[in-house]
Amino acid sequence: MIQKVILKRLKKLLQHYQKIYALEIANATIEWDMNTYMPEAAGLYKGDVTSKLSTLTQKLWLDKEFVKEVNRLWDALQSNPEQFNIYEKGIIRQAKKTLDKMLKLPPEFVEKWSKLTSDAFNVWRKAKLEDNFEKFAPYLKEIFKLAKERAKYLGYKKHPYDALIDEYEEDITTQDVKSYFETFIPQLKSLLDEIINKPNYETEHPLENEPYDKLVMQRLNHKLLDYLYFDKKRSRLDIAPHPFTIFLGKNDVRITTWYHNK
């Protein structure tokens, strides 16, 4: 009987989340479009769209009945974890974690953050092509400012970045990252010194400036993807200012690459 009640609650939670998921995929699709095919002038106005989608997403997360359902399931998981399988535990844990984050961030901040990062991308793309950091610097400064503000809203124990890194690497702290790199940085430095001090070491290799045919490189990329059994019915390769991979829903994964101006 208890299991039936739990399954009913989980089903209700997932049905509501489908609305959230739809908005998240819409926002991700705009992000991919901005990086690939969106006309330059259109990108200047997409910050308004993405910021509104972000606030609508948060509003759905904070729906009173949905909040109540997540908290009920979380309490049930804490008091009697053996009645849940590994998948149900994962759903509830992630829902609770995201909900807590949404509760901490003011809607006006969510909108402001989304618009800033979207607008900043369009400026960064032009600044990158022109090799003009000064054009992007004001936006970067504002992003740092809001990132610190975001960390305060989310909360942290020791370092502001702990709150931010946890959004990408769960339960990892700044000290964890520092300790990890400290384990092999001395060896890397030693290896680098050894390479640099070799008599035949070159600061620049001729291949670095060797021109290549972009179309030939594209064909090579697709041959490599065929070799790796890249399913073109469920994914695609495109060009972006900075290579990335993005998930846009079931059977839809996009990867990107970038070609030097050769």
Secondary structure, 3 states (H helix, E strand, C coil): CHHHHHHHHHHHHHHHHHHHHHHHHHHHHHHHHHHCCCCHHHHCCHHHHHHHHHHHHHHHHCCHHHHHHHHHHHHHHHHCHHHCCHHHHHHHHHHHHHHHHHHHCCHHHHHHHHHHHHHHHHHHHHHHHHCCHHHHHHHHHHHHHHHHHHHHHHCCCCCHHHHHHCCCCCCCCHHHHHHHHHCCHHHHHHHHHHHHCCCCCCCCCHHHHCCCCHHHHHHHHHHHHHHCCCCCCCEEEEECCCCCEEECCCCCEEEEECCCCC
